[in-house]
Amino acid sequence: MVKVGLKTFNLKKEEVKRKWFLVDAEGKNLGRLCTEIAKILRGKNKPTFTPHLDCGDFVVVINADKIKVTGNKLANKNYYRHSGYIGNLKVTSLEEMMKKSPETVIRNAVRGMLPHNILGREILKKLKIYKGNKSPHRAQKPEKIDL
């Protein structure tokens, strides 16, 4: 008896086709926006998704300074960093971070949703974030999507 079945499809590095997407973050929730961005960056929205390859698309985010958060997160959510020396823990609230660098807030949220290895670091390089509504990626003709 011969078993007949479908073979698992595996995308090869050379067969990956990348597109550019433009996302307007104005008035969007931080977490819900970042989950959709992470899916596109990873390539999970494509039928040719392959877990061990970077098969996702480029994402350009504009109006990063106009995202919103719910509840008391502006005051209560903190970002921590440590220099490695004793007593040098730096704490920054979300409100301070949004004033100083809203791009970092979105980048950190998306980074947490990607694999924590070399593949995740490569995927994160395809994310471009800007404060205003202008981006230098007009030549790539990004396709505007509404998330």
Legacy VTK file of the C-alpha trace (Angstrom):
# vtk DataFile Version 3.0
C-alpha trace
ASCII
DATASET POLYDATA
POINTS 147 float
0.000 0.000 0.000
1.375 3.393 -1.027
0.712 6.423 1.114
-0.226 9.485 -0.888
-0.280 12.871 0.810
0.709 16.449 0.582
4.240 17.480 1.367
4.846 20.310 3.801
5.604 23.531 1.968
8.917 25.133 2.894
9.807 28.566 1.597
13.407 29.148 0.583
15.346 32.305 1.341
15.579 33.219 -2.360
11.810 32.859 -2.896
10.811 35.493 -0.303
8.957 38.463 -1.804
8.795 41.530 0.399
6.317 44.394 0.319
6.230 47.717 2.148
3.260 48.688 4.323
2.405 52.077 5.822
0.555 52.163 9.160
-0.923 55.320 10.665
-0.769 54.986 14.476
-2.954 58.008 15.229
-5.608 57.123 17.811
-4.704 53.416 17.871
-4.212 51.364 21.043
-0.551 50.550 21.666
-0.874 46.791 22.225
-3.422 46.093 19.502
-1.397 48.072 16.964
1.854 46.316 17.874
0.404 42.794 17.619
-0.695 43.472 14.036
2.683 45.019 13.192
4.481 41.981 14.660
2.352 39.614 12.523
3.245 41.483 9.339
6.953 41.718 10.243
7.103 37.999 11.011
5.127 37.029 7.874
2.315 35.232 9.693
-0.258 36.971 7.481
1.064 35.118 4.406
0.139 31.589 3.330
3.858 30.924 2.728
4.846 31.493 6.385
7.921 29.519 7.391
8.871 29.692 11.096
12.651 29.489 10.683
12.874 32.181 7.957
12.473 35.932 7.887
9.621 35.945 5.363
7.788 39.063 6.547
7.359 42.511 5.037
8.632 45.994 5.870
6.403 48.198 8.039
6.584 52.000 8.214
4.724 53.516 11.190
3.834 57.222 11.140
2.302 59.429 13.875
3.962 57.362 16.608
3.477 60.229 19.062
-0.324 60.019 18.732
-0.914 56.471 20.002
-3.158 55.975 23.017
-3.141 53.699 26.023
-6.003 52.745 28.313
-6.345 52.965 32.066
-3.607 54.474 34.218
-0.760 53.102 32.112
0.701 56.551 31.376
1.537 56.994 35.055
1.905 53.381 36.238
3.722 51.564 33.415
7.487 51.763 33.853
10.480 50.951 31.668
13.590 49.677 33.467
17.228 49.685 32.415
20.341 48.857 34.377
23.955 49.809 33.749
25.326 46.781 35.572
26.681 48.790 38.504
25.196 48.471 41.983
22.331 50.892 42.581
22.117 52.069 38.954
18.596 50.957 38.091
16.955 53.635 35.931
13.146 53.814 35.900
11.186 55.788 33.297
7.397 56.036 33.178
5.433 55.609 29.950
4.439 59.277 30.061
8.092 60.420 30.139
8.984 57.925 27.417
6.167 59.194 25.174
7.445 62.771 25.532
11.085 61.827 24.986
10.894 59.054 22.401
7.545 57.574 21.288
9.377 55.489 18.661
11.071 53.536 21.455
7.724 52.717 23.083
6.406 51.088 19.895
9.737 49.386 19.106
9.927 47.844 22.619
6.333 46.606 22.431
6.929 44.957 19.040
10.302 43.534 20.159
8.567 41.695 23.002
6.229 40.004 20.506
8.997 38.690 18.235
11.296 35.682 18.797
14.064 36.425 21.303
16.960 35.268 19.137
18.959 36.235 16.020
15.863 35.864 13.817
13.914 38.315 15.989
16.701 40.895 15.789
16.809 40.586 11.990
13.024 40.937 11.742
13.026 44.071 13.922
15.315 45.840 11.421
12.392 45.939 8.961
10.365 48.193 11.292
10.639 51.943 10.578
8.947 54.332 13.031
8.471 58.121 12.727
6.901 60.779 14.991
5.194 62.939 12.373
3.150 61.965 9.350
6.103 62.121 6.930
8.494 59.284 6.186
11.512 59.070 3.866
10.218 55.819 2.311
8.121 57.237 -0.536
10.413 55.619 -3.140
9.411 52.154 -1.869
5.727 52.993 -2.514
4.376 51.592 0.763
0.831 50.250 0.643
-1.341 51.984 3.271
-3.176 49.512 5.507
-5.733 50.198 8.202
-5.294 48.049 11.300
LINES 1 148
147 0 1 2 3 4 5 6 7 8 9 10 11 12 13 14 15 16 17 18 19 20 21 22 23 24 25 26 27 28 29 30 31 32 33 34 35 36 37 38 39 40 41 42 43 44 45 46 47 48 49 50 51 52 53 54 55 56 57 58 59 60 61 62 63 64 65 66 67 68 69 70 71 72 73 74 75 76 77 78 79 80 81 82 83 84 85 86 87 88 89 90 91 92 93 94 95 96 97 98 99 100 101 102 103 104 105 106 107 108 109 110 111 112 113 114 115 116 117 118 119 120 121 122 123 124 125 126 127 128 129 130 131 132 133 134 135 136 137 138 139 140 141 142 143 144 145 146
